[in-house]
């Protein structure tokens, strides 16, 4: 997990408690923001309940907007390394209709970050049927980089190699090819093509395991 | 409306001189008055005008289906042909209203059928529509022409099949953002071979597959088709065939084309699109291979309306390239991944822009890709802008003040900062001054939604300046009862007020109880009002339904007047307490 936890861990624990309490209470319990405030010692006024009830990654202010675009990929990669604090979502916020949320969800677009590339791309995982298709699309997208493809021969150009990894629902970073394709599409939150040197912390896959993951 | 007033005053003068003014003449004049509001005004002039207007009105709008009974509507408007009904309160869109709350259309359709109303058009928003309702509708009205369902639920494609099969005169079937249970697409086949009258068909919200051959044949036999919005299941080559059949389309909603087409199909599509010189409105693109977008560039220069808010796959460069071709745009719905830079492109290209909506592409994660900079750019490049919905990461007072100066013509201004209590991103102050500038400058403002760190001060400004305000949405704002009191005191035209998670209590609620009869409705959730306060209100105002929602089944809730009420929805009504309320809704 992430090293900088300190308060984060605390927040996670409390949020975890909140989640448990949430499941104890009935659906969409009105005034839950109040209940959670009480749990937090009610340090902030009634109307500020929102801050306690939400993932603290939300809306971290970036005072310097002009650097926003440049920093975005960096920040995303950094935040990607942290596990998301357990989210106690406030009911009905942001005010977006379910229909819209669901329509976007089923698109299954995930961000792709490539170490060394200054921009992010998005891919729709629903467009592909296998790891091979996905990886070849990524190669097209980031044509100046190579992607180490465990399913095939290793490719190397200019001595630069990228290892495809993804962050799953639980916030863990995994190598591509671990799980059956459909399960991967379900659980993948974002992709990152990591420099091989950084991928050492992740357990390598054996070729025999990979063959069960295509298609 | 100005000419209407002069007509009315002219008539008063004339009546003094004339003894007889035939009904038919008045009726003929009234025919030219079409908006509900104006006709309501006519009906209040005098008894005979009331009588003539009521007996001739064909189009009726009911903003709250529980405000009046269907029987009463039928009695007053015997010439009724077209009706629009709204059901659930607005906050139901955001899961704040419990699922079984109500808003059933069946009793209305049943009453119309029983009373042999010559119904031709039905438009519903946020209502529960069962398959039985659709079945009954389809069998009861021989001249039924138009069904428009917006944000409704409760029906399946079986209900649509009944409509298709039985409504032989159907011209319009428009399904916007409904939750429809899809029993897999035979409904389209239910349109008879002799059904050639379709003008508008929108099934973009259906998730299931449809029979493409059936669709092609339906389009081929519909020479009057002007509006067609496809769902995800309709691929590239079908689209191309359809467009060849319907070069006169005015409104097109594209389905999906996931995989890059071969060049032959692509070329055919380009040819077909080039023929569609009448298309003014474009939407869809739920799944899209971005390389295909240039196929649409030929119709972009004619577009007045573009909705790409369901197209997260169109990013950065492709998006701005497309927009640069759209010089005549008046309405644009987009995702925030366009970014501030992309909005600058919009600002420099779309000089006729009137309405802009920027939606968050990551509503779950809570991070928006636009800031106050994009909003300022738009306001300075698009002076005709009058409606905006803007989801953003942050805002500043300076930006809002600039926007207010650039665009004094706002009618609708809805700002949603994803962190709803966020202060001015630069000064860390509340956003009171910024919104104050908006209401001060935009004298015609009718609808306002606020977010950000806001104190009672912003409500003081709203009460003082927002004279035309009709709808106000408040979330996580204000400090005390005074905030709400300023609004209730000042906004004379207020019709709908919805408040969540704000510290307004009984003092505000009970300050001017008569006001609520001049309004359509008030929603308060997670505020400070108590059961005792609501009871007091309900007692004083018998013509309001004061509904309390409690999902907890706490029996001691009923006896504890000091208990805070989680959700309260009150509305004026002539129909009394409704009989279809579920257990957890308690009408005081």
Boltz contact constraints between the chains, C-beta under 6 A:
constraints:
  - contact:
      token1: [A, 26]
      token2: [B, 551]
      max_distance: 6.0
  - contact:
      token1: [A, 30]
      token2: [B, 525]
      max_distance: 6.0
  - contact:
      token1: [A, 30]
      token2: [B, 526]
      max_distance: 6.0
  - contact:
      token1: [A, 30]
      token2: [B, 566]
      max_distance: 6.0
  - contact:
      token1: [A, 30]
      token2: [B, 567]
      max_distance: 6.0
  - contact:
      token1: [A, 31]
      token2: [B, 526]
      max_distance: 6.0
  - contact:
      token1: [A, 31]
      token2: [B, 566]
      max_distance: 6.0
  - contact:
      token1: [A, 46]
      token2: [B, 503]
      max_distance: 6.0
  - contact:
      token1: [A, 47]
      token2: [B, 476]
      max_distance: 6.0
  - contact:
      token1: [A, 47]
      token2: [B, 502]
      max_distance: 6.0
  - contact:
      token1: [A, 47]
      token2: [B, 503]
      max_distance: 6.0
  - contact:
      token1: [A, 50]
      token2: [B, 420]
      max_distance: 6.0
  - contact:
      token1: [A, 50]
      token2: [B, 421]
      max_distance: 6.0
  - contact:
      token1: [A, 50]
      token2: [B, 476]
      max_distance: 6.0
  - contact:
      token1: [A, 58]
      token2: [B, 366]
      max_distance: 6.0
  - contact:
      token1: [A, 58]
      token2: [B, 419]
      max_distance: 6.0
  - contact:
      token1: [A, 59]
      token2: [B, 418]
      max_distance: 6.0
  - contact:
      token1: [A, 59]
      token2: [B, 419]
      max_distance: 6.0
  - contact:
      token1: [A, 59]
      token2: [B, 422]
      max_distance: 6.0
  - contact:
      token1: [A, 61]
      token2: [B, 425]
      max_distance: 6.0
  - contact:
      token1: [A, 65]
      token2: [B, 371]
      max_distance: 6.0
  - contact:
      token1: [A, 91]
      token2: [B, 95]
      max_distance: 6.0
  - contact:
      token1: [A, 92]
      token2: [B, 94]
      max_distance: 6.0
  - contact:
      token1: [A, 92]
      token2: [B, 95]
      max_distance: 6.0
  - contact:
      token1: [A, 92]
      token2: [B, 96]
      max_distance: 6.0
  - contact:
      token1: [A, 94]
      token2: [B, 363]
      max_distance: 6.0
  - contact:
      token1: [A, 94]
      token2: [B, 418]
      max_distance: 6.0
  - contact:
      token1: [A, 95]
      token2: [B, 94]
      max_distance: 6.0
  - contact:
      token1: [A, 96]
      token2: [B, 363]
      max_distance: 6.0
  - contact:
      token1: [A, 97]
      token2: [B, 93]
      max_distance: 6.0
  - contact:
      token1: [A, 99]
      token2: [B, 177]
      max_distance: 6.0
  - contact:
      token1: [A, 101]
      token2: [B, 363]
      max_distance: 6.0
  - contact:
      token1: [A, 103]
      token2: [B, 310]
      max_distance: 6.0
  - contact:
      token1: [A, 107]
      token2: [B, 312]
      max_distance: 6.0
  - contact:
      token1: [A, 109]
      token2: [B, 312]
      max_distance: 6.0
  - contact:
      token1: [A, 124]
      token2: [B, 313]
      max_distance: 6.0
  - contact:
      token1: [A, 127]
      token2: [B, 258]
      max_distance: 6.0
